[in-house]
Amino acid sequence: MKNHPNKLIERRYLVPFILVTTLFALWGFANDITNPMVAAFKDIMNISTAQASLVQFAFYGGYATMAVPAALFIRRSSYKSGILLGLGLYAVGAFMFIPAAMQQSFAFFCISLYVLTFGLAFLETTANPYILSLGSKETSTRRLNLAQAFNPVGSLSGMAIASFIILPNLISDERDAAGNLIHTSLTPAERAHDLAVIRDPYVAIGLVVLLMFIVIALVKMPRTEGRSEKMNSRDTMRRLWHNNPYRWGVLAQVFYVAAQIMVWTFIIQYADHLGIDKATAQIYNIVAMTLSLSFRFIGTMLMKYIAPAVMLTLFGIGATVCTVATILIDGMAGLYFLVAISAFMSIMFPSIYGIALEKVQTQDTSLGAAFLVMAIVGGALMPPLQGMIIDLGTVAWLPAVNASFSLPLICFIVVTLYGAYILRRRRQSKAQTLK
């Protein structure tokens, strides 16, 4: 049966599309309940911002470690097997928070997150190309944008739990009437309380993940890929390397994810510089994610009329302008611009992903997807560096937290240049076709 070239989701693929789309919400939850933990662990463990940023190093380092093994597993098995293994690893990492809290060990929490993201690497390496394959190539990027639109739903849930359940109940973030922290260090009992507050939501999501494991195990998923034991990975690597839109797409994805994680992680530090407590600061993160969710749906609809590369370029320019304002304006207006960046980030990840894989051969898709997921390592490398800048206090004439957003600025410039590069290639290709 052939795919209808203009149909976004065919009826025969509707159930698997819905099930796999729920996975986007699951890893969105994990991503965005974890971002505020940098600020939380800083006070609970009485460590520097740079040290606390190792939470992100561990979290996104798991993607870098497991993305390629996940792709090789899928090439020899199936998308469904990859999904089930990913859900299993996700649950194991979440349940490891129980002994981590008992040991009161920051390193144990980082290891737990590292294992959890082994599962996320399997899920993202599997779910993204699977969504692309559930229909025609003409609608693949729009279809992925639609599925990715549910990622912020999970993200908003994670942020809401962090904002209304975790952060307000932390003894380490109790403040006096002037907004100053009451506790500069915690007793073992107080630390145990705060770590239990962090632990419980991860254990709860672990149970939800187990439920999803059972549902997907019982449902028949259409197979859209063939077994590939005989495929030569070296040949695949060579084809991918010589595919310029793909190769530069991986680099753009590294910078985009780095920017996304820095923006959403350090909104709290930016607000803290303005005297806003963590729980209130997290509300600004929720507003940012709401903007991202809204503009993801808007962007997906617009892509019916505007090419994804055009959208990526325009949104890259918008993010760049807002980031410049975030750096230069010291006050609430700067915080508002920081929140506004999320509207322009909304379509970037799936658009880069879809554009990069557009000309990749079908048999190379799983490994090609793996390197795009591995690009999430940008979220591991950049946040600790931004944390080091924030710890400086001031940089030149700027508060260090403002100056630290020069790193996301560089990232958004790279993303914008990638969009412009794709547009230039397509104009040249069209001109050659007309000759």
C-alpha positions as a LaTeX table, in Angstrom:
\begin{tabular}{lrrr}
\hline
Residue & $x$ (\AA) & $y$ (\AA) & $z$ (\AA) \\
\hline
Met1 & 0.00 & 0.00 & 0.00 \\
Lys2 & 1.44 & 3.37 & $-1.02$ \\
Asn3 & 1.58 & 6.46 & 1.16 \\
His4 & $-0.67$ & 9.34 & 0.14 \\
Pro5 & 1.78 & 12.19 & $-0.64$ \\
Asn6 & $-0.32$ & 14.98 & 0.93 \\
Lys7 & $-1.88$ & 13.20 & 3.89 \\
Leu8 & $-0.24$ & 14.06 & 7.22 \\
Ile9 & $-1.36$ & 10.91 & 9.11 \\
Glu10 & $-3.00$ & 7.97 & 7.38 \\
Arg11 & $-5.73$ & 6.08 & 9.22 \\
Arg12 & $-3.75$ & 2.82 & 9.24 \\
Tyr13 & $-0.98$ & 4.56 & 11.17 \\
Leu14 & $-3.16$ & 6.54 & 13.58 \\
Val15 & $-2.93$ & 4.23 & 16.65 \\
Pro16 & 0.87 & 3.76 & 16.49 \\
Phe17 & 1.25 & 7.49 & 15.82 \\
Ile18 & $-0.72$ & 8.32 & 18.99 \\
Leu19 & 1.17 & 5.79 & 21.11 \\
Val20 & 4.60 & 6.89 & 19.92 \\
Thr21 & 3.64 & 10.56 & 20.28 \\
Thr22 & 2.98 & 9.95 & 24.00 \\
Leu23 & 6.67 & 9.06 & 24.29 \\
Phe24 & 7.56 & 12.63 & 23.30 \\
Ala25 & 5.68 & 13.83 & 26.38 \\
Leu26 & 7.49 & 11.28 & 28.57 \\
Trp27 & 10.97 & 12.51 & 27.71 \\
Gly28 & 9.75 & 16.11 & 27.79 \\
Phe29 & 8.74 & 15.50 & 31.40 \\
Ala30 & 12.16 & 14.11 & 32.27 \\
Asn31 & 13.98 & 16.97 & 30.54 \\
Asp32 & 12.12 & 19.76 & 32.23 \\
Ile33 & 11.66 & 18.43 & 35.72 \\
Thr34 & 15.45 & 18.02 & 35.69 \\
Asn35 & 16.39 & 21.55 & 34.56 \\
Pro36 & 15.40 & 23.22 & 37.88 \\
Met37 & 17.32 & 20.56 & 39.79 \\
Val38 & 20.55 & 22.44 & 39.01 \\
Ala39 & 19.41 & 25.29 & 41.25 \\
Ala40 & 17.93 & 22.88 & 43.82 \\
Phe41 & 21.03 & 20.72 & 44.22 \\
Lys42 & 23.22 & 23.84 & 44.43 \\
Asp43 & 21.58 & 24.81 & 47.73 \\
Ile44 & 20.79 & 21.33 & 49.07 \\
Met45 & 24.36 & 20.10 & 48.61 \\
Asn46 & 25.94 & 23.54 & 49.17 \\
Ile47 & 27.95 & 23.41 & 45.93 \\
Ser48 & 28.77 & 25.92 & 43.17 \\
Thr49 & 26.59 & 26.55 & 40.12 \\
Ala50 & 29.25 & 24.93 & 37.92 \\
Gln51 & 29.26 & 21.80 & 40.09 \\
Ala52 & 25.46 & 21.66 & 40.20 \\
Ser53 & 25.44 & 21.91 & 36.39 \\
Leu54 & 26.95 & 18.41 & 36.34 \\
Val55 & 23.30 & 17.34 & 36.61 \\
Gln56 & 22.95 & 18.42 & 32.98 \\
Phe57 & 26.32 & 16.90 & 32.07 \\
Ala58 & 25.13 & 13.52 & 33.39 \\
Phe59 & 21.64 & 13.86 & 31.90 \\
Tyr60 & 22.67 & 14.79 & 28.37 \\
Gly61 & 25.86 & 12.73 & 28.53 \\
Gly62 & 23.61 & 9.67 & 28.63 \\
Tyr63 & 22.29 & 10.62 & 25.20 \\
Ala64 & 25.83 & 10.89 & 23.82 \\
Thr65 & 26.78 & 7.51 & 25.24 \\
Met66 & 23.77 & 5.49 & 24.13 \\
Ala67 & 22.45 & 7.04 & 20.88 \\
Val68 & 24.69 & 5.08 & 18.49 \\
Pro69 & 24.34 & 1.74 & 20.36 \\
Ala70 & 20.58 & 2.33 & 20.23 \\
Ala71 & 20.69 & 2.82 & 16.46 \\
Leu72 & 22.77 & $-0.32$ & 15.95 \\
Phe73 & 20.29 & $-2.24$ & 18.12 \\
Ile74 & 17.36 & $-0.97$ & 16.03 \\
Arg75 & 19.11 & $-1.88$ & 12.76 \\
Arg76 & 19.30 & $-5.48$ & 13.95 \\
Ser77 & 15.92 & $-5.57$ & 15.67 \\
Ser78 & 12.93 & $-3.23$ & 15.24 \\
Tyr79 & 11.59 & 0.15 & 16.28 \\
Lys80 & 9.24 & $-1.54$ & 18.75 \\
Ser81 & 12.09 & $-3.40$ & 20.45 \\
Gly82 & 14.02 & $-0.13$ & 20.74 \\
Ile83 & 11.02 & 1.58 & 22.32 \\
Leu84 & 10.55 & $-1.21$ & 24.88 \\
Leu85 & 14.23 & $-1.25$ & 25.85 \\
Gly86 & 14.17 & 2.53 & 26.16 \\
Leu87 & 11.16 & 2.47 & 28.46 \\
Gly88 & 12.82 & $-0.21$ & 30.61 \\
Leu89 & 16.02 & 1.82 & 31.05 \\
Tyr90 & 13.98 & 4.97 & 31.75 \\
Ala91 & 12.16 & 3.19 & 34.60 \\
Val92 & 15.39 & 1.75 & 36.08 \\
Gly93 & 17.01 & 5.19 & 36.17 \\
Ala94 & 13.94 & 6.72 & 37.81 \\
Phe95 & 13.82 & 4.03 & 40.52 \\
Met96 & 17.53 & 4.54 & 41.25 \\
Phe97 & 16.50 & 7.83 & 42.87 \\
Ile98 & 15.36 & 5.78 & 45.87 \\
Pro99 & 18.85 & 4.58 & 46.94 \\
Ala100 & 20.37 & 7.91 & 45.80 \\
Ala101 & 18.15 & 9.78 & 48.27 \\
Met102 & 18.92 & 7.27 & 51.02 \\
Gln103 & 22.67 & 7.74 & 50.48 \\
Gln104 & 22.32 & 11.55 & 50.20 \\
Ser105 & 24.83 & 11.34 & 47.36 \\
Phe106 & 24.94 & 13.93 & 44.59 \\
Ala107 & 27.10 & 11.57 & 42.52 \\
Phe108 & 24.48 & 8.80 & 42.88 \\
Phe109 & 21.77 & 11.17 & 41.62 \\
Cys110 & 23.94 & 12.02 & 38.61 \\
Ile111 & 24.47 & 8.31 & 37.87 \\
Ser112 & 20.70 & 7.74 & 38.14 \\
Leu113 & 20.06 & 10.48 & 35.60 \\
Tyr114 & 22.78 & 9.04 & 33.37 \\
Val115 & 21.04 & 5.65 & 33.32 \\
Leu116 & 17.61 & 7.25 & 32.87 \\
Thr117 & 18.84 & 9.04 & 29.75 \\
Phe118 & 20.12 & 5.76 & 28.32 \\
Gly119 & 16.41 & 5.04 & 28.04 \\
Leu120 & 15.65 & 8.46 & 26.59 \\
Ala121 & 18.39 & 7.96 & 23.97 \\
Phe122 & 16.70 & 4.74 & 22.86 \\
Leu123 & 13.29 & 6.43 & 22.79 \\
Glu124 & 14.43 & 9.47 & 20.79 \\
Thr125 & 16.59 & 7.44 & 18.40 \\
Thr126 & 13.55 & 5.25 & 17.78 \\
Ala127 & 10.53 & 7.52 & 17.98 \\
Asn128 & 11.73 & 10.38 & 15.76 \\
Pro129 & 12.54 & 8.30 & 12.64 \\
Tyr130 & 9.52 & 6.08 & 13.28 \\
Ile131 & 7.23 & 9.13 & 13.15 \\
Leu132 & 8.96 & 10.25 & 9.93 \\
Ser133 & 8.35 & 6.80 & 8.43 \\
Leu134 & 4.60 & 6.72 & 9.20 \\
Gly135 & 3.59 & 8.29 & 5.89 \\
Ser136 & 5.05 & 10.08 & 2.89 \\
Lys137 & 8.36 & 11.98 & 2.85 \\
Glu138 & 6.54 & 15.10 & 1.60 \\
Thr139 & 4.76 & 15.48 & 4.96 \\
Ser140 & 7.45 & 13.95 & 7.21 \\
Thr141 & 8.81 & 17.19 & 8.70 \\
Arg142 & 5.29 & 18.49 & 9.39 \\
Arg143 & 4.38 & 15.14 & 10.96 \\
Leu144 & 7.44 & 15.24 & 13.22 \\
Asn145 & 6.64 & 18.83 & 14.22 \\
Leu146 & 3.13 & 17.70 & 15.17 \\
Ala147 & 4.44 & 14.81 & 17.27 \\
Gln148 & 7.11 & 17.04 & 18.81 \\
Ala149 & 4.36 & 19.51 & 19.74 \\
Phe150 & 3.40 & 17.08 & 22.50 \\
Asn151 & 6.92 & 17.18 & 23.94 \\
Pro152 & 6.16 & 20.53 & 25.65 \\
Val153 & 3.02 & 18.97 & 27.16 \\
Gly154 & 5.28 & 16.64 & 29.11 \\
Ser155 & 7.70 & 19.49 & 29.70 \\
Leu156 & 4.94 & 21.66 & 31.17 \\
Ser157 & 3.93 & 18.78 & 33.46 \\
Gly158 & 7.51 & 18.41 & 34.65 \\
Met159 & 7.86 & 22.15 & 35.17 \\
Ala160 & 4.55 & 22.34 & 37.03 \\
Ile161 & 5.57 & 19.55 & 39.41 \\
Ala162 & 8.93 & 21.25 & 39.96 \\
Ser163 & 7.26 & 24.61 & 40.52 \\
Phe164 & 4.30 & 23.62 & 42.70 \\
Ile165 & 5.45 & 20.41 & 44.40 \\
Ile166 & 9.26 & 20.26 & 44.56 \\
Leu167 & 10.67 & 23.79 & 44.85 \\
Pro168 & 8.11 & 25.27 & 47.31 \\
Asn169 & 8.69 & 22.36 & 49.71 \\
Leu170 & 12.46 & 22.59 & 49.82 \\
Ile171 & 13.80 & 23.67 & 53.20 \\
Ser172 & 16.94 & 24.86 & 51.39 \\
Asp173 & 14.94 & 27.53 & 49.52 \\
Glu174 & 13.12 & 29.04 & 52.52 \\
Arg175 & 13.60 & 32.82 & 52.55 \\
Asp176 & 13.08 & 35.69 & 54.96 \\
Ala177 & 10.91 & 38.76 & 54.32 \\
Ala178 & 13.80 & 40.43 & 52.47 \\
Gly179 & 14.12 & 37.50 & 50.07 \\
Asn180 & 17.37 & 36.16 & 51.52 \\
Leu181 & 17.93 & 32.43 & 52.07 \\
Ile182 & 17.33 & 31.39 & 55.68 \\
His183 & 19.49 & 28.24 & 55.53 \\
Thr184 & 23.05 & 28.59 & 54.25 \\
Ser185 & 23.68 & 24.91 & 55.01 \\
Leu186 & 21.40 & 22.01 & 55.92 \\
Thr187 & 21.51 & 19.41 & 58.67 \\
Pro188 & 21.50 & 15.75 & 57.52 \\
Ala189 & 17.80 & 15.49 & 58.44 \\
Glu190 & 16.92 & 18.64 & 56.47 \\
Arg191 & 18.94 & 17.39 & 53.50 \\
Ala192 & 17.15 & 14.02 & 53.69 \\
His193 & 13.81 & 15.85 & 53.59 \\
Asp194 & 14.73 & 17.86 & 50.51 \\
Leu195 & 16.16 & 14.88 & 48.64 \\
Ala196 & 12.97 & 12.91 & 49.35 \\
Val197 & 10.97 & 15.78 & 47.86 \\
Ile198 & 13.08 & 15.49 & 44.68 \\
Arg199 & 12.95 & 11.67 & 44.68 \\
Asp200 & 9.18 & 11.10 & 44.75 \\
Pro201 & 8.19 & 12.58 & 41.34 \\
Tyr202 & 10.90 & 10.54 & 39.61 \\
Val203 & 9.60 & 7.35 & 41.23 \\
Ala204 & 6.06 & 8.27 & 40.16 \\
Ile205 & 7.09 & 8.81 & 36.53 \\
Gly206 & 8.92 & 5.49 & 36.68 \\
Leu207 & 5.59 & 3.80 & 37.42 \\
Val208 & 3.93 & 5.62 & 34.50 \\
Val209 & 6.75 & 4.48 & 32.22 \\
Leu210 & 6.22 & 0.87 & 33.30 \\
Leu211 & 2.53 & 1.19 & 32.39 \\
Met212 & 3.47 & 2.49 & 28.93 \\
Phe213 & 5.88 & $-0.44$ & 28.56 \\
Ile214 & 3.00 & $-2.87$ & 29.12 \\
Val215 & 0.64 & $-1.07$ & 26.70 \\
Ile216 & 3.17 & $-0.87$ & 23.85 \\
Ala217 & 4.26 & $-4.48$ & 24.44 \\
Leu218 & 0.66 & $-5.60$ & 23.90 \\
Val219 & $-0.14$ & $-3.44$ & 20.83 \\
Lys220 & 0.87 & $-4.47$ & 17.32 \\
Met221 & 3.09 & $-1.79$ & 15.76 \\
Pro222 & 3.47 & $-1.69$ & 11.95 \\
Arg223 & 7.00 & $-2.42$ & 10.83 \\
Thr224 & 8.29 & 0.32 & 8.51 \\
Glu225 & 11.92 & $-0.76$ & 8.45 \\
Gly226 & 13.58 & $-3.96$ & 7.33 \\
Arg227 & 16.15 & $-6.02$ & 9.17 \\
Ser228 & 19.63 & $-4.88$ & 8.31 \\
Glu229 & 22.17 & $-7.39$ & 9.57 \\
Lys230 & 23.87 & $-7.33$ & 6.16 \\
Met231 & 24.09 & $-3.57$ & 5.96 \\
Asn232 & 27.58 & $-2.17$ & 6.19 \\
Ser233 & 27.76 & 0.54 & 8.86 \\
Arg234 & 30.96 & 1.85 & 7.29 \\
Asp235 & 29.13 & 2.47 & 4.00 \\
Thr236 & 26.34 & 4.18 & 5.91 \\
Met237 & 28.83 & 6.43 & 7.72 \\
Arg238 & 30.45 & 7.38 & 4.41 \\
Arg239 & 27.12 & 8.28 & 2.84 \\
Leu240 & 26.11 & 10.33 & 5.86 \\
Trp241 & 29.43 & 12.18 & 5.93 \\
His242 & 29.15 & 13.18 & 2.28 \\
Asn243 & 25.56 & 14.37 & 2.76 \\
Asn244 & 26.24 & 18.05 & 3.53 \\
Pro245 & 22.74 & 19.04 & 4.74 \\
Tyr246 & 22.84 & 16.08 & 7.11 \\
Arg247 & 26.41 & 16.68 & 8.35 \\
Trp248 & 25.82 & 20.37 & 9.04 \\
Gly249 & 22.40 & 19.49 & 10.47 \\
Val250 & 24.06 & 17.40 & 13.18 \\
Leu251 & 26.30 & 20.35 & 14.07 \\
Ala252 & 23.32 & 22.73 & 14.11 \\
Gln253 & 21.47 & 20.32 & 16.40 \\
Val254 & 24.42 & 20.28 & 18.84 \\
Phe255 & 24.25 & 24.06 & 19.11 \\
Tyr256 & 20.45 & 24.19 & 19.23 \\
Val257 & 20.14 & 21.71 & 22.09 \\
Ala258 & 22.91 & 23.50 & 23.98 \\
Ala259 & 20.98 & 26.77 & 23.63 \\
Gln260 & 17.67 & 25.19 & 24.66 \\
Ile261 & 19.08 & 23.63 & 27.80 \\
Met262 & 20.94 & 26.78 & 28.81 \\
Val263 & 17.88 & 28.99 & 28.30 \\
Trp264 & 15.55 & 26.72 & 30.28 \\
Thr265 & 18.08 & 25.81 & 32.99 \\
Phe266 & 19.30 & 29.30 & 33.83 \\
Ile267 & 16.01 & 31.21 & 33.76 \\
Ile268 & 15.99 & 30.48 & 37.51 \\
Gln269 & 19.47 & 31.99 & 38.01 \\
Tyr270 & 18.53 & 35.02 & 35.90 \\
Ala271 & 15.42 & 35.55 & 38.04 \\
Asp272 & 17.37 & 34.90 & 41.25 \\
His273 & 19.69 & 37.77 & 40.29 \\
Leu274 & 16.56 & 39.95 & 40.27 \\
Gly275 & 15.58 & 38.75 & 43.80 \\
Ile276 & 12.95 & 36.20 & 42.72 \\
Asp277 & 12.71 & 32.91 & 44.64 \\
Lys278 & 13.08 & 29.55 & 42.84 \\
Ala279 & 9.42 & 28.53 & 42.95 \\
Thr280 & 8.31 & 31.87 & 41.45 \\
Ala281 & 11.17 & 31.82 & 38.95 \\
Gln282 & 10.01 & 28.40 & 37.77 \\
Ile283 & 6.67 & 29.96 & 36.82 \\
Tyr284 & 8.56 & 32.02 & 34.23 \\
Asn285 & 9.90 & 28.71 & 32.91 \\
Ile286 & 6.33 & 27.44 & 32.64 \\
Val287 & 5.35 & 30.57 & 30.68 \\
Ala288 & 8.36 & 29.97 & 28.40 \\
Met289 & 7.32 & 26.38 & 27.79 \\
Thr290 & 3.71 & 27.45 & 27.14 \\
Leu291 & 5.00 & 29.83 & 24.47 \\
Ser292 & 7.07 & 27.01 & 22.99 \\
Leu293 & 4.05 & 24.70 & 22.91 \\
Ser294 & 1.78 & 27.33 & 21.33 \\
Phe295 & 4.29 & 28.36 & 18.68 \\
Arg296 & 5.07 & 24.70 & 17.88 \\
Phe297 & 1.44 & 24.20 & 16.83 \\
Ile298 & 1.40 & 27.53 & 15.00 \\
Gly299 & 4.67 & 26.70 & 13.25 \\
Thr300 & 3.41 & 23.27 & 12.23 \\
Met301 & 0.34 & 24.84 & 10.63 \\
Leu302 & 2.43 & 27.49 & 8.87 \\
Met303 & 4.70 & 24.82 & 7.40 \\
Lys304 & 1.82 & 23.84 & 5.14 \\
Tyr305 & 2.49 & 27.13 & 3.34 \\
Ile306 & 6.06 & 28.08 & 4.31 \\
Ala307 & 9.08 & 25.82 & 3.80 \\
Pro308 & 10.63 & 24.47 & 7.04 \\
Ala309 & 14.02 & 25.97 & 6.14 \\
Val310 & 12.44 & 29.43 & 5.81 \\
Met311 & 10.73 & 29.01 & 9.18 \\
Leu312 & 13.96 & 27.85 & 10.77 \\
Thr313 & 15.86 & 30.88 & 9.48 \\
Leu314 & 13.20 & 33.40 & 10.57 \\
Phe315 & 12.82 & 31.83 & 14.00 \\
Gly316 & 16.61 & 31.74 & 14.37 \\
Ile317 & 16.75 & 35.49 & 13.75 \\
Gly318 & 13.98 & 36.05 & 16.32 \\
Ala319 & 15.80 & 33.97 & 18.96 \\
Thr320 & 19.05 & 35.83 & 18.26 \\
Val321 & 17.41 & 39.25 & 18.74 \\
Cys322 & 15.74 & 38.19 & 22.01 \\
Thr323 & 19.00 & 36.78 & 23.34 \\
Val324 & 20.87 & 40.01 & 22.62 \\
Ala325 & 18.18 & 41.86 & 24.62 \\
Thr326 & 18.50 & 39.31 & 27.45 \\
Ile327 & 22.22 & 40.05 & 27.68 \\
Leu328 & 22.09 & 43.83 & 27.46 \\
Ile329 & 18.99 & 44.62 & 29.55 \\
Asp330 & 19.50 & 44.20 & 33.31 \\
Gly331 & 16.02 & 44.00 & 34.84 \\
Met332 & 12.59 & 42.48 & 34.39 \\
Ala333 & 12.52 & 43.44 & 30.71 \\
Gly334 & 15.60 & 41.26 & 30.20 \\
Leu335 & 13.77 & 38.36 & 31.89 \\
Tyr336 & 10.78 & 38.89 & 29.60 \\
Phe337 & 13.03 & 38.68 & 26.53 \\
Leu338 & 14.61 & 35.53 & 27.98 \\
Val339 & 11.16 & 33.96 & 28.27 \\
Ala340 & 10.29 & 35.09 & 24.73 \\
Ile341 & 13.22 & 33.13 & 23.28 \\
Ser342 & 11.19 & 29.95 & 23.80 \\
Ala343 & 8.62 & 31.02 & 21.21 \\
Phe344 & 11.35 & 31.04 & 18.58 \\
Met345 & 12.96 & 27.81 & 19.78 \\
Ser346 & 9.65 & 26.00 & 19.34 \\
Ile347 & 10.14 & 24.57 & 15.83 \\
Met348 & 13.93 & 24.30 & 15.82 \\
Phe349 & 14.64 & 20.75 & 17.00 \\
Pro350 & 12.14 & 18.89 & 14.76 \\
Ser351 & 12.85 & 21.20 & 11.82 \\
Ile352 & 16.60 & 20.62 & 11.95 \\
Tyr353 & 15.94 & 16.91 & 12.44 \\
Gly354 & 13.54 & 16.62 & 9.53 \\
Ile355 & 15.62 & 18.77 & 7.15 \\
Ala356 & 18.82 & 16.87 & 7.98 \\
Leu357 & 17.22 & 13.46 & 7.31 \\
Glu358 & 15.28 & 14.56 & 4.22 \\
Lys359 & 17.84 & 13.27 & 1.68 \\
Val360 & 19.16 & 10.39 & 3.81 \\
Gln361 & 18.60 & 6.96 & 2.27 \\
Thr362 & 16.02 & 4.77 & 4.01 \\
Gln363 & 18.54 & 2.13 & 5.08 \\
Asp364 & 20.68 & 4.84 & 6.70 \\
Thr365 & 17.87 & 6.45 & 8.68 \\
Ser366 & 18.37 & 4.68 & 12.03 \\
Leu367 & 22.08 & 5.49 & 12.25 \\
Gly368 & 21.48 & 8.97 & 10.84 \\
Ala369 & 18.85 & 9.55 & 13.52 \\
Ala370 & 21.29 & 8.32 & 16.16 \\
Phe371 & 23.82 & 11.04 & 15.42 \\
Leu372 & 21.07 & 13.67 & 15.52 \\
Val373 & 20.07 & 12.35 & 18.95 \\
Met374 & 23.72 & 12.12 & 19.96 \\
Ala375 & 23.90 & 15.83 & 19.11 \\
Ile376 & 21.95 & 16.35 & 22.33 \\
Val377 & 25.41 & 16.13 & 23.94 \\
Gly378 & 25.42 & 19.91 & 23.40 \\
Gly379 & 23.16 & 20.03 & 26.44 \\
Ala380 & 25.86 & 18.28 & 28.47 \\
Leu381 & 28.81 & 20.43 & 27.41 \\
Met382 & 27.54 & 24.01 & 27.47 \\
Pro383 & 25.57 & 24.36 & 30.76 \\
Pro384 & 28.61 & 23.70 & 33.05 \\
Leu385 & 30.51 & 26.36 & 31.08 \\
Gln386 & 27.64 & 28.81 & 31.52 \\
Gly387 & 27.55 & 27.92 & 35.22 \\
Met388 & 31.25 & 28.81 & 35.49 \\
Ile389 & 30.54 & 32.21 & 33.93 \\
Ile390 & 27.64 & 32.83 & 36.34 \\
Asp391 & 29.91 & 32.01 & 39.31 \\
Leu392 & 32.18 & 34.92 & 38.31 \\
Gly393 & 29.67 & 37.49 & 39.62 \\
Thr394 & 30.38 & 40.15 & 36.97 \\
Val395 & 31.83 & 40.13 & 33.45 \\
Ala396 & 33.03 & 43.50 & 32.19 \\
Trp397 & 30.12 & 45.92 & 32.85 \\
Leu398 & 27.45 & 43.20 & 32.89 \\
Pro399 & 26.14 & 40.96 & 35.66 \\
Ala400 & 27.69 & 37.53 & 34.98 \\
Val401 & 24.29 & 35.86 & 34.60 \\
Asn402 & 23.46 & 38.29 & 31.77 \\
Ala403 & 26.86 & 37.86 & 30.12 \\
Ser404 & 26.55 & 34.07 & 30.34 \\
Phe405 & 23.78 & 34.15 & 27.73 \\
Ser406 & 26.43 & 34.99 & 25.14 \\
Leu407 & 26.78 & 31.21 & 24.83 \\
Pro408 & 23.15 & 30.66 & 23.70 \\
Leu409 & 23.59 & 33.69 & 21.41 \\
Ile410 & 26.42 & 31.95 & 19.57 \\
Cys411 & 24.27 & 28.82 & 19.30 \\
Phe412 & 21.29 & 30.63 & 17.78 \\
Ile413 & 23.55 & 32.31 & 15.21 \\
Val414 & 24.76 & 28.85 & 14.14 \\
Val415 & 21.16 & 27.59 & 13.82 \\
Thr416 & 20.19 & 30.63 & 11.74 \\
Leu417 & 23.17 & 30.12 & 9.45 \\
Tyr418 & 22.15 & 26.47 & 8.95 \\
Gly419 & 18.66 & 27.53 & 7.88 \\
Ala420 & 20.14 & 30.10 & 5.48 \\
Tyr421 & 22.55 & 27.48 & 4.11 \\
Ile422 & 19.68 & 25.08 & 3.31 \\
Leu423 & 17.74 & 27.87 & 1.61 \\
Arg424 & 20.74 & 28.79 & $-0.53$ \\
Arg425 & 21.26 & 25.15 & $-1.59$ \\
Arg426 & 17.61 & 24.81 & $-2.57$ \\
Arg427 & 17.65 & 28.02 & $-4.59$ \\
Gln428 & 20.76 & 26.80 & $-6.43$ \\
Ser429 & 19.18 & 23.41 & $-7.04$ \\
Lys430 & 16.01 & 25.03 & $-8.37$ \\
Ala431 & 18.02 & 27.34 & $-10.65$ \\
Gln432 & 19.95 & 24.37 & $-12.09$ \\
Thr433 & 16.68 & 22.48 & $-12.69$ \\
Leu434 & 15.28 & 25.42 & $-14.66$ \\
Lys435 & 18.32 & 25.65 & $-16.94$ \\
\hline
\end{tabular}
